Amino acid sequence: MQAGKACIIAVTNRTRSPAASDIPTAQEAGYSDLAVDGFQGFFGWRDMPDALRDRIAADVRAVAADPALAERLKTIGQAVRVGTTQEFVAMIAEQRAKIARIARVIGLRPQP
């Protein structure tokens, strides 16, 4: 992009990229169905004790609150957004449902 060999017309996240704030989101460009947020998170085993999960989540929130980390991540187009366990579960469910709808529309089927 910086060399002029590619032109980015939109980012798929719901918010603009911190590394390229002049590039609109897909929704702003008129393609709201293309909005798919990228996100990362930590996963534990199915029956992880609540106390351990909560302690790890608190540690992650403490690290994410460091402005130096946010600045380093911003340079590679990442934004720190920390939520609750319930919010993370809801984001995953929303993404899964959206991708499943897209797969049905274009006729993708799971392969054995």
MOPAC internal coordinates of N, CA, C and O (Angstrom, degrees):
PM7 1SCF
backbone

  N    0.0000 0     0.00 0     0.00 0    0    0    0
  C    1.4387 1     0.00 0     0.00 0    1    0    0
  C    1.5319 1   110.00 1     0.00 0    2    1    0
  O    1.2310 1   120.43 1   132.99 1    3    2    1
  N    1.3160 1   116.79 1   -47.01 1    3    2    1
  C    1.4549 1   120.04 1  -178.70 1    5    3    2
  C    1.5220 1   112.21 1   -66.87 1    6    5    3
  O    1.2310 1   120.54 1   152.99 1    7    6    5
  N    1.3300 1   116.57 1   -27.01 1    7    6    5
  C    1.4633 1   120.67 1   178.35 1    9    7    6
  C    1.5242 1   111.98 1   -83.26 1   10    9    7
  O    1.2310 1   120.27 1   175.90 1   11   10    9
  N    1.3351 1   117.09 1    -4.10 1   11   10    9
  C    1.4468 1   120.77 1   179.06 1   13   11   10
  C    1.5194 1   114.27 1    81.92 1   14   13   11
  O    1.2310 1   120.02 1  -166.57 1   15   14   13
  N    1.3148 1   117.56 1    13.43 1   15   14   13
  C    1.4590 1   121.16 1  -178.54 1   17   15   14
  C    1.5189 1   113.26 1   -96.21 1   18   17   15
  O    1.2310 1   120.37 1   171.96 1   19   18   17
  N    1.2994 1   116.91 1    -8.04 1   19   18   17
  C    1.4578 1   121.51 1   178.53 1   21   19   18
  C    1.5225 1   108.32 1  -142.44 1   22   21   19
  O    1.2310 1   121.36 1   -30.07 1   23   22   21
  N    1.3019 1   115.00 1   149.93 1   23   22   21
  C    1.4551 1   120.71 1   178.39 1   25   23   22
  C    1.5245 1   107.87 1  -125.90 1   26   25   23
  O    1.2310 1   120.68 1   -63.00 1   27   26   25
  N    1.2967 1   116.31 1   117.00 1   27   26   25
  C    1.4595 1   120.76 1   179.34 1   29   27   26
  C    1.5213 1   107.53 1   -89.58 1   30   29   27
  O    1.2310 1   120.84 1   -58.14 1   31   30   29
  N    1.3283 1   116.00 1   121.86 1   31   30   29
  C    1.4601 1   119.16 1  -177.22 1   33   31   30
  C    1.5213 1   112.96 1   -94.37 1   34   33   31
  O    1.2310 1   120.06 1   160.10 1   35   34   33
  N    1.3385 1   117.49 1   -19.90 1   35   34   33
  C    1.4631 1   120.32 1   179.28 1   37   35   34
  C    1.5223 1   109.65 1  -169.39 1   38   37   35
  O    1.2310 1   121.22 1   -21.24 1   39   38   37
  N    1.3273 1   115.27 1   158.76 1   39   38   37
  C    1.4594 1   121.66 1   170.46 1   41   39   38
  C    1.5218 1   107.12 1  -108.07 1   42   41   39
  O    1.2310 1   120.25 1   -29.78 1   43   42   41
  N    1.3171 1   117.12 1   150.22 1   43   42   41
  C    1.4568 1   119.33 1  -175.39 1   45   43   42
  C    1.5219 1   113.86 1   -83.37 1   46   45   43
  O    1.2310 1   119.66 1   162.15 1   47   46   45
  N    1.3177 1   118.25 1   -17.85 1   47   46   45
  C    1.4666 1   119.85 1   179.08 1   49   47   46
  C    1.5236 1   110.50 1   -64.36 1   50   49   47
  O    1.2310 1   120.86 1   -18.96 1   51   50   49
  N    1.3246 1   115.96 1   161.04 1   51   50   49
  C    1.4618 1   120.71 1   179.42 1   53   51   50
  C    1.5274 1   112.29 1   -74.42 1   54   53   51
  O    1.2310 1   120.89 1   162.22 1   55   54   53
  N    1.3170 1   115.91 1   -17.78 1   55   54   53
  C    1.4609 1   120.04 1   177.73 1   57   55   54
  C    1.5248 1   108.55 1  -121.49 1   58   57   55
  O    1.2310 1   120.69 1   -24.74 1   59   58   57
  N    1.3012 1   116.29 1   155.26 1   59   58   57
  C    1.4641 1   120.81 1   179.88 1   61   59   58
  C    1.5236 1   110.75 1   -65.88 1   62   61   59
  O    1.2310 1   121.57 1   -28.55 1   63   62   61
  N    1.3165 1   114.61 1   151.45 1   63   62   61
  C    1.4568 1   120.28 1   179.41 1   65   63   62
  C    1.5205 1   110.01 1   -72.12 1   66   65   63
  O    1.2310 1   119.73 1   -45.01 1   67   66   65
  N    1.3268 1   118.13 1   134.99 1   67   66   65
  C    1.4621 1   119.71 1   177.60 1   69   67   66
  C    1.5270 1   112.15 1   -64.34 1   70   69   67
  O    1.2310 1   120.14 1   157.70 1   71   70   69
  N    1.3195 1   117.34 1   -22.30 1   71   70   69
  C    1.4657 1   120.52 1  -179.51 1   73   71   70
  C    1.5308 1   112.40 1   -85.65 1   74   73   71
  O    1.2310 1   120.42 1   166.33 1   75   74   73
  N    1.3298 1   116.80 1   -13.67 1   75   74   73
  C    1.4666 1   120.69 1  -178.54 1   77   75   74
  C    1.5229 1   108.93 1  -148.88 1   78   77   75
  O    1.2310 1   120.69 1  -115.32 1   79   78   77
  N    1.3101 1   116.30 1    64.68 1   79   78   77
  C    1.4588 1   120.94 1  -173.01 1   81   79   78
  C    1.5266 1   113.58 1   -67.33 1   82   81   79
  O    1.2310 1   119.93 1   168.80 1   83   82   81
  N    1.3298 1   117.74 1   -11.20 1   83   82   81
  C    1.4590 1   120.30 1   178.10 1   85   83   82
  C    1.5285 1   112.64 1   -84.28 1   86   85   83
  O    1.2310 1   119.82 1   170.49 1   87   86   85
  N    1.3234 1   117.95 1    -9.51 1   87   86   85
  C    1.4683 1   122.12 1  -179.91 1   89   87   86
  C    1.5283 1   108.45 1   -91.58 1   90   89   87
  O    1.2310 1   120.34 1   -54.16 1   91   90   89
  N    1.3387 1   116.96 1   125.84 1   91   90   89
  C    1.4707 1   119.15 1  -177.66 1   93   91   90
  C    1.5203 1   112.43 1   -71.16 1   94   93   91
  O    1.2310 1   121.44 1   -16.03 1   95   94   93
  N    1.3149 1   114.86 1   163.97 1   95   94   93
  C    1.4622 1   120.34 1   173.01 1   97   95   94
  C    1.5332 1   107.51 1   -79.50 1   98   97   95
  O    1.2310 1   120.65 1   -15.61 1   99   98   97
  N    1.3253 1   116.37 1   164.39 1   99   98   97
  C    1.4654 1   120.48 1   176.94 1  101   99   98
  C    1.5220 1   109.81 1   -59.28 1  102  101   99
  O    1.2310 1   120.60 1   141.38 1  103  102  101
  N    1.3135 1   116.45 1   -38.62 1  103  102  101
  C    1.4597 1   120.58 1   179.57 1  105  103  102
  C    1.5279 1   110.29 1   -63.99 1  106  105  103
  O    1.2310 1   120.12 1   135.71 1  107  106  105
  N    1.3201 1   117.38 1   -44.29 1  107  106  105
  C    1.4612 1   120.63 1   178.45 1  109  107  106
  C    1.5285 1   111.69 1   -63.96 1  110  109  107
  O    1.2310 1   120.72 1   149.39 1  111  110  109
  N    1.3347 1   116.24 1   -30.61 1  111  110  109
  C    1.4598 1   121.15 1   179.88 1  113  111  110
  C    1.5302 1   112.05 1   -82.53 1  114  113  111
  O    1.2310 1   120.33 1  -179.22 1  115  114  113
  N    1.3320 1   116.98 1     0.78 1  115  114  113
  C    1.4503 1   120.84 1   177.15 1  117  115  114
  C    1.5140 1   115.21 1    94.67 1  118  117  115
  O    1.2310 1   120.04 1  -166.45 1  119  118  117
  N    1.3351 1   117.53 1    13.55 1  119  118  117
  C    1.4649 1   121.99 1  -178.12 1  121  119  118
  C    1.5239 1   110.55 1  -123.57 1  122  121  119
  O    1.2310 1   120.66 1  -116.84 1  123  122  121
  N    1.3168 1   116.34 1    63.16 1  123  122  121
  C    1.4671 1   119.91 1  -174.58 1  125  123  122
  C    1.5260 1   112.31 1   -62.27 1  126  125  123
  O    1.2310 1   119.56 1   153.21 1  127  126  125
  N    1.3358 1   118.45 1   -26.79 1  127  126  125
  C    1.4659 1   119.94 1   178.84 1  129  127  126
  C    1.5239 1   112.40 1   -68.48 1  130  129  127
  O    1.2310 1   119.92 1   163.43 1  131  130  129
  N    1.3244 1   117.75 1   -16.57 1  131  130  129
  C    1.4654 1   120.98 1   179.14 1  133  131  130
  C    1.5225 1   113.07 1   -86.92 1  134  133  131
  O    1.2310 1   120.09 1   175.34 1  135  134  133
  N    1.3147 1   117.44 1    -4.66 1  135  134  133
  C    1.4618 1   120.64 1  -177.74 1  137  135  134
  C    1.5242 1   110.22 1   -69.71 1  138  137  135
  O    1.2310 1   120.98 1   -64.38 1  139  138  137
  N    1.3107 1   115.73 1   115.62 1  139  138  137
  C    1.4654 1   123.10 1   176.07 1  141  139  138
  C    1.5203 1   106.67 1  -139.53 1  142  141  139
  O    1.2310 1   120.68 1   -69.85 1  143  142  141
  N    1.3086 1   116.31 1   110.15 1  143  142  141
  C    1.4586 1   119.79 1  -179.35 1  145  143  142
  C    1.5177 1   111.21 1   -73.29 1  146  145  143
  O    1.2310 1   121.08 1   -42.44 1  147  146  145
  N    1.3069 1   115.54 1   137.56 1  147  146  145
  C    1.4546 1   120.40 1   169.89 1  149  147  146
  C    1.5191 1   107.70 1   -89.04 1  150  149  147
  O    1.2310 1   120.40 1   -39.60 1  151  150  149
  N    1.2923 1   116.84 1   140.40 1  151  150  149
  C    1.4593 1   119.17 1   177.96 1  153  151  150
  C    1.5173 1   109.60 1  -153.80 1  154  153  151
  O    1.2310 1   121.46 1   -22.15 1  155  154  153
  N    1.2996 1   114.82 1   157.85 1  155  154  153
  C    1.4549 1   121.90 1   176.82 1  157  155  154
  C    1.5137 1   107.94 1  -125.63 1  158  157  155
  O    1.2310 1   121.64 1   -21.93 1  159  158  157
  N    1.3024 1   114.47 1   158.07 1  159  158  157
  C    1.4459 1   118.81 1   177.67 1  161  159  158
  C    1.5097 1   110.51 1  -165.09 1  162  161  159
  O    1.2310 1   121.34 1    -3.22 1  163  162  161
  N    1.2903 1   115.04 1   176.78 1  163  162  161
  C    1.4501 1   121.44 1   178.66 1  165  163  162
  C    1.5235 1   108.52 1  -107.35 1  166  165  163
  O    1.2310 1   121.29 1   -42.30 1  167  166  165
  N    1.3151 1   115.14 1   137.70 1  167  166  165
  C    1.4583 1   120.59 1  -179.96 1  169  167  166
  C    1.5217 1   109.21 1  -119.51 1  170  169  167
  O    1.2310 1   121.60 1   -38.22 1  171  170  169
  N    1.3014 1   114.54 1   141.78 1  171  170  169
  C    1.4605 1   120.61 1   175.41 1  173  171  170
  C    1.5154 1   109.10 1  -118.08 1  174  173  171
  O    1.2310 1   120.64 1     2.50 1  175  174  173
  N    1.2919 1   116.38 1  -177.50 1  175  174  173
  C    1.4520 1   120.00 1   179.40 1  177  175  174
  C    1.5211 1   109.70 1   -75.22 1  178  177  175
  O    1.2310 1   121.25 1   -18.18 1  179  178  177
  N    1.3120 1   115.21 1   161.82 1  179  178  177
  C    1.4645 1   122.52 1  -172.20 1  181  179  178
  C    1.5322 1   113.31 1   -53.79 1  182  181  179
  O    1.2310 1   119.18 1   135.28 1  183  182  181
  N    1.2989 1   119.17 1   -44.72 1  183  182  181
  C    1.4641 1   121.62 1  -175.89 1  185  183  182
  C    1.5241 1   112.34 1  -104.25 1  186  185  183
  O    1.2310 1   120.14 1  -146.68 1  187  186  185
  N    1.3187 1   117.34 1    33.32 1  187  186  185
  C    1.4602 1   121.20 1   179.05 1  189  187  186
  C    1.5370 1   108.80 1   -57.78 1  190  189  187
  O    1.2310 1   120.04 1   -46.72 1  191  190  189
  N    1.3104 1   117.54 1   133.28 1  191  190  189
  C    1.4672 1   119.83 1   178.13 1  193  191  190
  C    1.5365 1   110.99 1   -59.84 1  194  193  191
  O    1.2310 1   120.69 1   -41.27 1  195  194  193
  N    1.3153 1   116.29 1   138.73 1  195  194  193
  C    1.4638 1   121.44 1  -179.22 1  197  195  194
  C    1.5245 1   111.86 1   -55.76 1  198  197  195
  O    1.2310 1   120.40 1   139.66 1  199  198  197
  N    1.3306 1   116.84 1   -40.34 1  199  198  197
  C    1.4672 1   119.93 1  -178.20 1  201  199  198
  C    1.5306 1   111.20 1   -61.98 1  202  201  199
  O    1.2310 1   120.27 1   139.05 1  203  202  201
  N    1.3216 1   117.09 1   -40.95 1  203  202  201
  C    1.4639 1   120.36 1   178.60 1  205  203  202
  C    1.5216 1   110.52 1   -68.22 1  206  205  203
  O    1.2310 1   120.26 1   134.79 1  207  206  205
  N    1.3249 1   117.11 1   -45.21 1  207  206  205
  C    1.4631 1   121.24 1   178.05 1  209  207  206
  C    1.5298 1   110.49 1   -57.78 1  210  209  207
  O    1.2310 1   120.55 1   135.24 1  211  210  209
  N    1.3217 1   116.56 1   -44.76 1  211  210  209
  C    1.4597 1   120.65 1  -178.89 1  213  211  210
  C    1.5220 1   111.60 1   -66.68 1  214  213  211
  O    1.2310 1   120.09 1   143.26 1  215  214  213
  N    1.3420 1   117.43 1   -36.74 1  215  214  213
  C    1.4685 1   120.48 1   178.72 1  217  215  214
  C    1.5330 1   110.19 1   -66.59 1  218  217  215
  O    1.2310 1   120.06 1   136.51 1  219  218  217
  N    1.3313 1   117.49 1   -43.49 1  219  218  217
  C    1.4635 1   120.98 1   178.01 1  221  219  218
  C    1.5257 1   109.91 1   -63.39 1  222  221  219
  O    1.2310 1   120.20 1   136.41 1  223  222  221
  N    1.3257 1   117.23 1   -43.59 1  223  222  221
  C    1.4680 1   120.97 1   179.21 1  225  223  222
  C    1.5283 1   111.06 1   -61.03 1  226  225  223
  O    1.2310 1   120.25 1   139.89 1  227  226  225
  N    1.3160 1   117.13 1   -40.11 1  227  226  225
  C    1.4726 1   120.54 1   178.20 1  229  227  226
  C    1.5235 1   110.59 1   -64.81 1  230  229  227
  O    1.2310 1   120.22 1   139.44 1  231  230  229
  N    1.3351 1   117.19 1   -40.56 1  231  230  229
  C    1.4703 1   120.61 1   177.54 1  233  231  230
  C    1.5252 1   111.16 1   -63.41 1  234  233  231
  O    1.2310 1   120.51 1   137.85 1  235  234  233
  N    1.3245 1   116.63 1   -42.15 1  235  234  233
  C    1.4631 1   120.61 1   178.90 1  237  235  234
  C    1.5305 1   109.88 1   -63.40 1  238  237  235
  O    1.2310 1   120.01 1   136.57 1  239  238  237
  N    1.3285 1   117.59 1   -43.43 1  239  238  237
  C    1.4732 1   120.09 1   178.00 1  241  239  238
  C    1.5199 1   111.34 1   -61.30 1  242  241  239
  O    1.2310 1   120.25 1   140.86 1  243  242  241
  N    1.3236 1   117.12 1   -39.14 1  243  242  241
  C    1.4698 1   120.50 1   179.69 1  245  243  242
  C    1.5221 1   110.82 1   -64.76 1  246  245  243
  O    1.2310 1   120.14 1   136.24 1  247  246  245
  N    1.3170 1   117.34 1   -43.76 1  247  246  245
  C    1.4682 1   120.92 1   178.91 1  249  247  246
  C    1.5259 1   110.17 1   -66.17 1  250  249  247
  O    1.2310 1   120.52 1   137.56 1  251  250  249
  N    1.3296 1   116.62 1   -42.44 1  251  250  249
  C    1.4663 1   121.01 1  -177.76 1  253  251  250
  C    1.5216 1   112.39 1   -66.20 1  254  253  251
  O    1.2310 1   120.11 1   159.02 1  255  254  253
  N    1.3243 1   117.39 1   -20.98 1  255  254  253
  C    1.4626 1   120.94 1   179.57 1  257  255  254
  C    1.5186 1   112.61 1   -77.04 1  258  257  255
  O    1.2310 1   119.83 1   171.38 1  259  258  257
  N    1.3260 1   117.93 1    -8.62 1  259  258  257
  C    1.4624 1   121.95 1  -179.06 1  261  259  258
  C    1.5270 1   109.46 1   -73.47 1  262  261  259
  O    1.2310 1   119.53 1   -63.63 1  263  262  261
  N    1.3357 1   118.51 1   116.37 1  263  262  261
  C    1.4639 1   121.29 1  -178.74 1  265  263  262
  C    1.5373 1   113.06 1   -59.97 1  266  265  263
  O    1.2310 1   120.17 1   150.46 1  267  266  265
  N    1.3280 1   117.28 1   -29.54 1  267  266  265
  C    1.4630 1   120.30 1   179.12 1  269  267  266
  C    1.5246 1   110.51 1   -65.39 1  270  269  267
  O    1.2310 1   120.44 1   140.76 1  271  270  269
  N    1.3212 1   116.76 1   -39.24 1  271  270  269
  C    1.4623 1   120.28 1   177.53 1  273  271  270
  C    1.5238 1   110.16 1   -64.37 1  274  273  271
  O    1.2310 1   120.51 1   133.04 1  275  274  273
  N    1.3166 1   116.64 1   -46.96 1  275  274  273
  C    1.4611 1   120.40 1   179.74 1  277  275  274
  C    1.5259 1   110.71 1   -58.00 1  278  277  275
  O    1.2310 1   120.09 1   139.17 1  279  278  277
  N    1.3033 1   117.43 1   -40.83 1  279  278  277
  C    1.4690 1   121.15 1  -179.92 1  281  279  278
  C    1.5258 1   111.23 1   -66.78 1  282  281  279
  O    1.2310 1   120.24 1   137.20 1  283  282  281
  N    1.3151 1   117.16 1   -42.80 1  283  282  281
  C    1.4764 1   119.87 1   178.03 1  285  283  282
  C    1.5171 1   111.29 1   -62.77 1  286  285  283
  O    1.2310 1   120.24 1   137.73 1  287  286  285
  N    1.3213 1   117.14 1   -42.27 1  287  286  285
  C    1.4543 1   120.29 1   179.97 1  289  287  286
  C    1.5287 1   111.31 1   -68.71 1  290  289  287
  O    1.2310 1   120.36 1   146.66 1  291  290  289
  N    1.3098 1   116.91 1   -33.34 1  291  290  289
  C    1.4632 1   121.01 1   178.87 1  293  291  290
  C    1.5267 1   111.18 1   -60.14 1  294  293  291
  O    1.2310 1   120.17 1   144.81 1  295  294  293
  N    1.3297 1   117.28 1   -35.19 1  295  294  293
  C    1.4638 1   120.30 1  -178.07 1  297  295  294
  C    1.5238 1   112.83 1   -65.63 1  298  297  295
  O    1.2310 1   120.45 1   160.71 1  299  298  297
  N    1.3355 1   116.75 1   -19.29 1  299  298  297
  C    1.4683 1   119.36 1   177.96 1  301  299  298
  C    1.5376 1   111.42 1  -110.72 1  302  301  299
  O    1.2310 1   121.20 1  -161.83 1  303  302  301
  N    1.3258 1   115.31 1    18.17 1  303  302  301
  C    1.4526 1   119.81 1   175.07 1  305  303  302
  C    1.5027 1   116.06 1    83.03 1  306  305  303
  O    1.2310 1   119.91 1  -165.75 1  307  306  305
  N    1.3132 1   117.78 1    14.25 1  307  306  305
  C    1.4648 1   121.47 1  -179.83 1  309  307  306
  C    1.5222 1   109.88 1  -102.11 1  310  309  307
  O    1.2310 1   121.10 1   -31.84 1  311  310  309
  N    1.2962 1   115.50 1   148.16 1  311  310  309
  C    1.4611 1   121.23 1   176.00 1  313  311  310
  C    1.5209 1   108.19 1  -122.72 1  314  313  311
  O    1.2310 1   120.81 1   -43.74 1  315  314  313
  N    1.3159 1   116.05 1   136.26 1  315  314  313
  C    1.4605 1   120.80 1   178.49 1  317  315  314
  C    1.5237 1   107.81 1   -81.70 1  318  317  315
  O    1.2310 1   121.36 1   -56.95 1  319  318  317
  N    1.3078 1   115.01 1   123.05 1  319  318  317
  C    1.4625 1   120.86 1   177.61 1  321  319  318
  C    1.5227 1   106.17 1  -141.34 1  322  321  319
  O    1.2310 1   120.71 1   -73.70 1  323  322  321
  N    1.3013 1   116.25 1   106.30 1  323  322  321
  C    1.4574 1   121.19 1  -176.37 1  325  323  322
  C    1.5218 1   108.65 1  -104.99 1  326  325  323
  O    1.2310 1   121.13 1   -47.88 1  327  326  325
  N    1.3138 1   115.44 1   132.12 1  327  326  325
  C    1.4571 1   120.10 1   178.26 1  329  327  326
  C    1.5105 1   110.36 1  -130.03 1  330  329  327
  O    1.2310 1   121.79 1    10.83 1  331  330  329
  N    1.2949 1   114.19 1  -169.17 1  331  330  329
  C    1.4599 1   120.70 1   179.39 1  333  331  330
  C    1.5306 1   109.87 1   -86.30 1  334  333  331
  O    1.2310 1   121.22 1   -12.60 1  335  334  333
  N    1.3083 1   115.27 1   167.40 1  335  334  333
  C    1.4580 1   120.85 1   175.87 1  337  335  334
  C    1.5232 1   109.78 1   -58.41 1  338  337  335
  O    1.2310 1   120.40 1   137.87 1  339  338  337
  N    1.3126 1   116.84 1   -42.13 1  339  338  337
  C    1.4640 1   121.00 1  -179.24 1  341  339  338
  C    1.5299 1   111.12 1   -64.52 1  342  341  339
  O    1.2310 1   119.98 1   140.93 1  343  342  341
  N    1.3142 1   117.65 1   -39.07 1  343  342  341
  C    1.4675 1   120.75 1   177.80 1  345  343  342
  C    1.5311 1   110.82 1   -65.13 1  346  345  343
  O    1.2310 1   120.37 1   140.73 1  347  346  345
  N    1.3220 1   116.90 1   -39.27 1  347  346  345
  C    1.4644 1   121.17 1   179.06 1  349  347  346
  C    1.5275 1   110.08 1   -65.00 1  350  349  347
  O    1.2310 1   120.30 1   135.53 1  351  350  349
  N    1.3223 1   117.02 1   -44.47 1  351  350  349
  C    1.4662 1   121.25 1   177.68 1  353  351  350
  C    1.5274 1   109.62 1   -59.96 1  354  353  351
  O    1.2310 1   120.08 1   137.91 1  355  354  353
  N    1.3304 1   117.45 1   -42.09 1  355  354  353
  C    1.4654 1   121.32 1  -179.89 1  357  355  354
  C    1.5310 1   111.04 1   -65.78 1  358  357  355
  O    1.2310 1   119.92 1   140.46 1  359  358  357
  N    1.3295 1   117.75 1   -39.54 1  359  358  357
  C    1.4690 1   120.77 1   177.85 1  361  359  358
  C    1.5248 1   110.93 1   -62.46 1  362  361  359
  O    1.2310 1   120.61 1   136.77 1  363  362  361
  N    1.3085 1   116.44 1   -43.23 1  363  362  361
  C    1.4646 1   120.56 1   179.51 1  365  363  362
  C    1.5287 1   109.95 1   -63.17 1  366  365  363
  O    1.2310 1   120.16 1   135.26 1  367  366  365
  N    1.3180 1   117.30 1   -44.74 1  367  366  365
  C    1.4689 1   121.12 1   179.93 1  369  367  366
  C    1.5271 1   110.79 1   -62.34 1  370  369  367
  O    1.2310 1   120.56 1   137.82 1  371  370  369
  N    1.3226 1   116.54 1   -42.18 1  371  370  369
  C    1.4703 1   120.84 1   179.39 1  373  371  370
  C    1.5308 1   110.81 1   -63.07 1  374  373  371
  O    1.2310 1   120.56 1   133.95 1  375  374  373
  N    1.3405 1   116.53 1   -46.05 1  375  374  373
  C    1.4693 1   120.38 1   179.20 1  377  375  374
  C    1.5257 1   110.70 1   -62.92 1  378  377  375
  O    1.2310 1   120.60 1   136.00 1  379  378  377
  N    1.3205 1   116.46 1   -44.00 1  379  378  377
  C    1.4639 1   120.78 1  -178.95 1  381  379  378
  C    1.5256 1   110.27 1   -59.99 1  382  381  379
  O    1.2310 1   120.20 1   135.27 1  383  382  381
  N    1.3203 1   117.22 1   -44.73 1  383  382  381
  C    1.4645 1   121.06 1  -179.96 1  385  383  382
  C    1.5267 1   110.90 1   -64.96 1  386  385  383
  O    1.2310 1   120.30 1   138.61 1  387  386  385
  N    1.3143 1   117.04 1   -41.39 1  387  386  385
  C    1.4682 1   120.49 1  -179.50 1  389  387  386
  C    1.5272 1   110.90 1   -65.01 1  390  389  387
  O    1.2310 1   120.09 1   134.16 1  391  390  389
  N    1.3190 1   117.44 1   -45.84 1  391  390  389
  C    1.4625 1   121.32 1   179.80 1  393  391  390
  C    1.5258 1   110.36 1   -65.16 1  394  393  391
  O    1.2310 1   119.95 1   142.93 1  395  394  393
  N    1.3303 1   117.71 1   -37.07 1  395  394  393
  C    1.4703 1   121.05 1   177.52 1  397  395  394
  C    1.5229 1   110.45 1   -64.02 1  398  397  395
  O    1.2310 1   120.18 1   138.96 1  399  398  397
  N    1.3422 1   117.25 1   -41.04 1  399  398  397
  C    1.4723 1   120.20 1   177.39 1  401  399  398
  C    1.5241 1   110.84 1   -62.82 1  402  401  399
  O    1.2310 1   120.42 1   136.41 1  403  402  401
  N    1.3169 1   116.81 1   -43.59 1  403  402  401
  C    1.4672 1   120.97 1   179.38 1  405  403  402
  C    1.5267 1   109.76 1   -62.81 1  406  405  403
  O    1.2310 1   120.54 1   136.29 1  407  406  405
  N    1.3289 1   116.58 1   -43.71 1  407  406  405
  C    1.4659 1   120.57 1   179.93 1  409  407  406
  C    1.5264 1   110.84 1   -60.20 1  410  409  407
  O    1.2310 1   120.33 1   138.06 1  411  410  409
  N    1.3367 1   116.97 1   -41.94 1  411  410  409
  C    1.4677 1   120.08 1   178.35 1  413  411  410
  C    1.5273 1   111.26 1   -63.55 1  414  413  411
  O    1.2310 1   120.60 1   135.90 1  415  414  413
  N    1.3287 1   116.46 1   -44.10 1  415  414  413
  C    1.4661 1   120.65 1  -177.79 1  417  415  414
  C    1.5267 1   111.24 1   -61.59 1  418  417  415
  O    1.2310 1   120.46 1   139.30 1  419  418  417
  N    1.3381 1   116.72 1   -40.70 1  419  418  417
  C    1.4682 1   118.18 1  -177.90 1  421  419  418
  C    1.5169 1   112.81 1   -93.27 1  422  421  419
  O    1.2310 1   120.50 1  -177.15 1  423  422  421
  N    1.3323 1   116.65 1     2.85 1  423  422  421
  C    1.4525 1   120.48 1   172.83 1  425  423  422
  C    1.5139 1   116.29 1    81.30 1  426  425  423
  O    1.2310 1   120.02 1  -157.35 1  427  426  425
  N    1.3169 1   117.57 1    22.65 1  427  426  425
  C    1.4703 1   119.29 1   176.60 1  429  427  426
  C    1.5154 1   109.91 1   -76.09 1  430  429  427
  O    1.2310 1   120.96 1   -38.48 1  431  430  429
  N    1.2989 1   115.77 1   141.52 1  431  430  429
  C    1.4590 1   122.49 1   178.30 1  433  431  430
  C    1.5262 1   108.51 1  -128.06 1  434  433  431
  O    1.2310 1   120.31 1   -35.36 1  435  434  433
  N    1.3164 1   117.02 1   144.64 1  435  434  433
  C    1.4760 1   119.35 1   176.82 1  437  435  434
  C    1.5349 1   109.87 1   -60.57 1  438  437  435
  O    1.2310 1   120.88 1   -37.63 1  439  438  437
  N    1.3021 1   115.93 1   142.37 1  439  438  437
  C    1.4614 1   121.35 1   178.08 1  441  439  438
  C    1.5201 1   108.94 1  -101.53 1  442  441  439
  O    1.2310 1   120.59 1   -39.53 1  443  442  441
  N    1.3477 1   116.47 1   140.47 1  443  442  441
  C    1.4684 1   119.23 1  -179.73 1  445  443  442
  C    1.5196 1   111.32 1   -69.62 1  446  445  443
  O    1.2310 1   120.10 1   180.00 1  447  446  445

